[in-house]
C-alpha cells in the first residue's frame, strides 16, 4: 500500500476530546499523531462536525482541525492553524 501522507504519523494511544461548542465535547482516542494530523477513534461518529478543536488530555494541547476522512468509528483529521 502506498503511503500518501506528507509526514509520517507515530502510533500512540492518548485520550482526547472533540470540542465544538460550549456544552462539552466527545471523548476520543488518538490512535496516531503527527505535526499535521491525527487518526481519532470515537464510540460513534454521529454528531462529530467537520471542524472542531481537538483537546489532547496528556499535554493540555488544543488544536483546531478538519476531518479529511471517516471510516466506521475512526476519523482522519488535518490540523489547521
The 8 nearest C-alpha neighbors of each residue, nearest first, counted from 0:
[[1, 2, 3, 4, 7, 5, 8, 6],
 [2, 0, 3, 4, 5, 7, 6, 8],
 [1, 3, 4, 0, 5, 7, 6, 8],
 [4, 2, 1, 5, 6, 0, 7, 8],
 [3, 5, 6, 2, 7, 8, 1, 36],
 [6, 4, 3, 7, 35, 2, 8, 36],
 [5, 7, 4, 8, 33, 35, 34, 3],
 [8, 6, 4, 33, 9, 5, 32, 2],
 [9, 7, 33, 32, 31, 6, 10, 37],
 [8, 10, 31, 32, 33, 11, 7, 30],
 [11, 9, 31, 30, 8, 32, 12, 29],
 [10, 12, 31, 30, 13, 9, 29, 32],
 [11, 13, 30, 29, 28, 14, 10, 31],
 [14, 12, 29, 28, 11, 15, 30, 57],
 [13, 15, 28, 56, 27, 29, 55, 12],
 [16, 14, 55, 27, 56, 54, 28, 26],
 [15, 17, 26, 54, 25, 27, 53, 24],
 [16, 18, 25, 53, 24, 52, 26, 51],
 [19, 17, 24, 52, 51, 16, 20, 53],
 [20, 18, 51, 52, 24, 17, 21, 48],
 [21, 19, 22, 18, 23, 24, 51, 52],
 [20, 22, 23, 19, 18, 24, 17, 52],
 [23, 21, 20, 24, 19, 18, 25, 17],
 [24, 22, 21, 18, 20, 25, 19, 17],
 [23, 25, 18, 17, 16, 19, 26, 22],
 [24, 26, 17, 16, 27, 18, 23, 41],
 [27, 25, 16, 15, 17, 24, 41, 28],
 [28, 26, 41, 15, 40, 16, 14, 39],
 [27, 29, 14, 40, 39, 13, 15, 30],
 [28, 30, 39, 13, 12, 31, 38, 14],
 [31, 29, 12, 11, 38, 39, 28, 10],
 [32, 30, 10, 11, 9, 38, 37, 29],
 [31, 33, 37, 8, 9, 36, 10, 38],
 [34, 32, 8, 36, 35, 37, 9, 7],
 [33, 35, 36, 32, 78, 6, 8, 37],
 [36, 34, 78, 33, 77, 37, 6, 79],
 [37, 35, 77, 78, 76, 33, 34, 32],
 [36, 38, 32, 76, 31, 75, 33, 39],
 [37, 39, 75, 31, 30, 74, 29, 76],
 [40, 38, 29, 74, 73, 28, 30, 27],
 [39, 41, 73, 28, 27, 72, 74, 29],
 [42, 40, 27, 43, 72, 44, 73, 39],
 [41, 43, 72, 44, 40, 27, 26, 25],
 [44, 42, 41, 45, 72, 71, 46, 47],
 [43, 45, 47, 72, 41, 46, 42, 71],
 [46, 44, 43, 47, 48, 42, 72, 41],
 [45, 47, 48, 44, 43, 25, 49, 24],
 [46, 48, 45, 44, 49, 25, 17, 51],
 [49, 47, 50, 46, 51, 19, 66, 45],
 [48, 50, 66, 65, 51, 47, 67, 64],
 [51, 49, 65, 48, 64, 66, 52, 63],
 [52, 50, 19, 64, 18, 63, 17, 53],
 [51, 53, 63, 18, 62, 64, 17, 61],
 [54, 52, 17, 62, 61, 16, 63, 18],
 [53, 55, 61, 16, 15, 60, 56, 52],
 [56, 54, 15, 60, 59, 57, 58, 53],
 [55, 57, 59, 15, 58, 14, 54, 60],
 [58, 56, 59, 55, 13, 14, 60, 15],
 [57, 59, 60, 56, 55, 54, 61, 13],
 [60, 58, 56, 55, 57, 61, 54, 15],
 [61, 59, 55, 58, 54, 62, 56, 53],
 [62, 60, 54, 53, 52, 55, 59, 63],
 [61, 63, 53, 52, 64, 60, 54, 78],
 [64, 62, 52, 79, 51, 78, 53, 80],
 [65, 63, 78, 79, 77, 51, 50, 52],
 [64, 66, 50, 76, 77, 49, 67, 78],
 [65, 67, 76, 49, 68, 75, 77, 50],
 [68, 66, 76, 75, 65, 77, 69, 74],
 [67, 69, 75, 66, 74, 70, 76, 73],
 [70, 68, 74, 73, 75, 71, 67, 66],
 [71, 69, 73, 72, 74, 68, 75, 44],
 [72, 70, 73, 69, 44, 43, 74, 40],
 [71, 73, 41, 40, 44, 43, 70, 42],
 [74, 72, 40, 70, 39, 71, 69, 41],
 [75, 73, 69, 39, 38, 68, 76, 40],
 [74, 76, 38, 68, 67, 66, 37, 39],
 [77, 75, 66, 67, 36, 65, 37, 64],
 [78, 76, 36, 65, 64, 35, 79, 66],
 [77, 79, 64, 36, 35, 63, 65, 76],
 [80, 78, 64, 63, 77, 65, 62, 35],
 [79, 63, 78, 62, 64, 35, 77, 65]]
